[in-house]
């Protein structure tokens, strides 16, 4: 499976605007802003890439589902359990 992004890429300083009260409260709790933002962005990127993959493969997925509905799954005759 390919990586979502290059984890070895250098860090880059970025200016952000954030709610001042939220910033104050996170700093009071010593929350690492960079690490927290990176984690949130990784999760969002992963979610959106998964959605993008489903959209790009919707036709193939539907064709496969139609095939299985019509013909069954490969190896069904060898399966020893039943649903």
LUMRO-132252 format. One record per residue: residue number from 1; z, x, y of N, C-alpha, C, O in turn. Coordinates in steps of 0.2 Angstrom, whole numbers, plus 5000, padded with zeros to 4 digits. Example, Ala and Ser with C-alpha at 12.3 -4.5 7.8 and 13.67 -1.06 7.14 Angstrom:
! residues 2
(1 (5039 5066 4972) (5039 5062 4978) (5039 5066 4984) (5042 5071 4983)),
(2 (5035 5064 4989) (5036 5068 4995) (5039 5064 5000) (5040 5067 5006)),
This chain:
! residues 83
(1 (5000 5004 4994) (5000 5000 5000) (5000 5004 5006) (5004 5010 5006)),
(2 (4996 5003 5011) (4996 5007 5017) (5002 5005 5022) (5005 5000 5022)),
(3 (5003 5010 5026) (5009 5010 5030) (5007 5005 5036) (5001 5005 5038)),
(4 (5011 5002 5039) (5010 4997 5045) (5008 5001 5051) (5004 4999 5055)),
(5 (5011 5007 5051) (5010 5012 5057) (5012 5019 5055) (5015 5020 5050)),
(6 (5010 5024 5059) (5012 5031 5058) (5019 5032 5060) (5020 5033 5066)),
(7 (5023 5032 5055) (5030 5034 5056) (5032 5041 5059) (5037 5042 5062)),
(8 (5027 5045 5058) (5028 5052 5061) (5025 5053 5068) (5026 5058 5071)),
(9 (5022 5048 5071) (5019 5048 5078) (5025 5050 5082) (5031 5047 5081)),
(10 (5024 5053 5088) (5029 5055 5092) (5032 5049 5096) (5028 5044 5097)),
(11 (5038 5049 5099) (5040 5044 5103) (5037 5044 5110) (5035 5049 5112)),
(12 (5037 5038 5113) (5034 5038 5119) (5038 5033 5124) (5040 5028 5122)),
(13 (5040 5036 5130) (5044 5032 5134) (5040 5026 5137) (5034 5027 5138)),
(14 (5044 5021 5137) (5041 5015 5139) (5046 5011 5144) (5052 5011 5143)),
(15 (5043 5008 5149) (5047 5004 5154) (5047 4997 5151) (5042 4994 5150)),
(16 (5053 4994 5151) (5053 4987 5149) (5057 4983 5154) (5062 4986 5157)),
(17 (5056 4976 5154) (5060 4972 5158) (5064 4968 5153) (5062 4965 5149)),
(18 (5071 4967 5154) (5075 4964 5150) (5081 4960 5154) (5083 4962 5159)),
(19 (5083 4955 5151) (5088 4951 5155) (5094 4955 5156) (5097 4959 5151)),
(20 (5096 4955 5162) (5102 4960 5164) (5108 4959 5160) (5112 4964 5158)),
(21 (5110 4953 5159) (5116 4951 5155) (5116 4953 5148) (5120 4956 5145)),
(22 (5110 4952 5145) (5109 4954 5138) (5109 4962 5138) (5112 4964 5133)),
(23 (5106 4965 5142) (5107 4972 5142) (5114 4975 5143) (5116 4979 5139)),
(24 (5118 4972 5148) (5125 4974 5149) (5129 4973 5142) (5133 4977 5140)),
(25 (5128 4967 5139) (5132 4965 5133) (5130 4970 5127) (5134 4972 5123)),
(26 (5124 4972 5127) (5122 4976 5121) (5124 4983 5122) (5126 4987 5118)),
(27 (5124 4985 5129) (5127 4992 5130) (5135 4992 5129) (5137 4997 5127)),
(28 (5138 4987 5131) (5145 4986 5129) (5147 4987 5122) (5152 4990 5120)),
(29 (5142 4985 5118) (5143 4986 5111) (5140 4992 5108) (5140 4993 5102)),
(30 (5138 4996 5112) (5134 5002 5110) (5129 5001 5105) (5128 5005 5100)),
(31 (5125 4996 5106) (5119 4995 5102) (5113 4999 5105) (5112 5000 5111)),
(32 (5110 5003 5100) (5105 5007 5101) (5098 5003 5103) (5096 5000 5098)),
(33 (5097 5003 5109) (5091 4999 5111) (5084 5001 5108) (5080 4997 5106)),
(34 (5083 5008 5108) (5077 5010 5105) (5076 5008 5097) (5071 5006 5095)),
(35 (5082 5010 5094) (5081 5008 5086) (5081 5001 5085) (5077 4998 5081)),
(36 (5084 4997 5089) (5084 4989 5088) (5077 4987 5090) (5075 4982 5086)),
(37 (5074 4989 5095) (5068 4987 5097) (5063 4989 5092) (5058 4985 5090)),
(38 (5063 4995 5089) (5058 4997 5084) (5059 4993 5078) (5054 4991 5075)),
(39 (5065 4991 5076) (5066 4987 5070) (5063 4980 5071) (5060 4978 5067)),
(40 (5064 4977 5077) (5062 4971 5078) (5054 4971 5078) (5051 4966 5076)),
(41 (5051 4976 5081) (5044 4977 5081) (5041 4978 5075) (5036 4975 5073)),
(42 (5044 4982 5070) (5042 4983 5063) (5042 4976 5060) (5037 4974 5056)),
(43 (5047 4972 5060) (5047 4965 5057) (5042 4961 5060) (5039 4957 5056)),
(44 (5041 4961 5066) (5036 4956 5069) (5029 4959 5067) (5024 4955 5065)),
(45 (5028 4965 5067) (5021 4968 5065) (5020 4966 5058) (5014 4964 5056)),
(46 (5025 4967 5053) (5024 4965 5046) (5022 4958 5045) (5018 4956 5042)),
(47 (5026 4954 5049) (5024 4947 5048) (5017 4945 5051) (5014 4941 5047)),
(48 (5015 4948 5056) (5009 4946 5059) (5003 4949 5055) (4998 4946 5054)),
(49 (5004 4955 5052) (4999 4958 5048) (4998 4954 5041) (4993 4953 5039)),
(50 (5004 4951 5039) (5004 4947 5033) (5000 4940 5034) (4996 4938 5030)),
(51 (5001 4937 5040) (4998 4931 5042) (4990 4933 5043) (4986 4929 5041)),
(52 (4989 4938 5046) (4982 4941 5047) (4978 4941 5040) (4972 4939 5040)),
(53 (4981 4945 5035) (4978 4946 5029) (4977 4939 5026) (4971 4938 5023)),
(54 (4982 4934 5026) (4980 4928 5023) (4974 4924 5026) (4970 4921 5023)),
(55 (4974 4925 5033) (4968 4922 5036) (4962 4925 5034) (4957 4921 5033)),
(56 (4962 4932 5034) (4956 4935 5032) (4953 4934 5025) (4947 4934 5023)),
(57 (4958 4932 5021) (4957 4931 5014) (4957 4924 5011) (4957 4922 5005)),
(58 (4958 4919 5016) (4958 4912 5015) (4953 4909 5010) (4955 4906 5005)),
(59 (4947 4911 5011) (4941 4909 5007) (4942 4911 5000) (4941 4907 4995)),
(60 (4943 4918 4999) (4944 4921 4992) (4950 4918 4989) (4950 4916 4983)),
(61 (4956 4917 4992) (4962 4914 4989) (4960 4907 4987) (4962 4905 4981)),
(62 (4957 4903 4991) (4955 4896 4989) (4950 4896 4983) (4951 4891 4979)),
(63 (4945 4900 4983) (4941 4900 4977) (4944 4902 4971) (4943 4899 4966)),
(64 (4949 4907 4971) (4953 4909 4966) (4957 4903 4963) (4957 4901 4957)),
(65 (4960 4899 4968) (4964 4894 4966) (4960 4888 4963) (4962 4885 4958)),
(66 (4954 4887 4966) (4950 4882 4963) (4948 4884 4956) (4947 4880 4951)),
(67 (4946 4890 4955) (4944 4893 4948) (4950 4892 4943) (4949 4889 4938)),
(68 (4956 4894 4945) (4962 4893 4941) (4963 4886 4939) (4965 4884 4933)),
(69 (4962 4881 4944) (4963 4874 4943) (4958 4871 4938) (4960 4867 4934)),
(70 (4952 4874 4938) (4947 4872 4934) (4947 4875 4927) (4946 4872 4922)),
(71 (4948 4881 4927) (4948 4885 4920) (4954 4888 4918) (4954 4890 4912)),
(72 (4959 4887 4921) (4966 4890 4919) (4966 4898 4921) (4961 4901 4923)),
(73 (4972 4901 4920) (4973 4908 4921) (4970 4912 4915) (4970 4910 4909)),
(74 (4968 4918 4917) (4966 4923 4911) (4972 4924 4907) (4978 4925 4909)),
(75 (4971 4923 4900) (4976 4925 4896) (4981 4919 4894) (4986 4920 4891)),
(76 (4979 4913 4897) (4984 4907 4895) (4984 4906 4888) (4990 4904 4885)),
(77 (4979 4907 4884) (4980 4906 4877) (4984 4911 4873) (4986 4910 4867)),
(78 (4986 4916 4876) (4991 4921 4873) (4998 4921 4876) (5002 4924 4873)),
(79 (4999 4916 4881) (5005 4916 4884) (5010 4912 4879) (5008 4907 4875)),
(80 (5016 4915 4878) (5021 4912 4873) (5026 4907 4876) (5031 4905 4873)),
(81 (5026 4906 4883) (5030 4902 4886) (5026 4896 4890) (5020 4897 4891)),
(82 (5029 4891 4891) (5026 4885 4894) (5030 4883 4900) (5036 4883 4900)),
(83 (5026 4881 4906) (5029 4879 4912) (5030 4871 4912) (5033 4869 4916)),
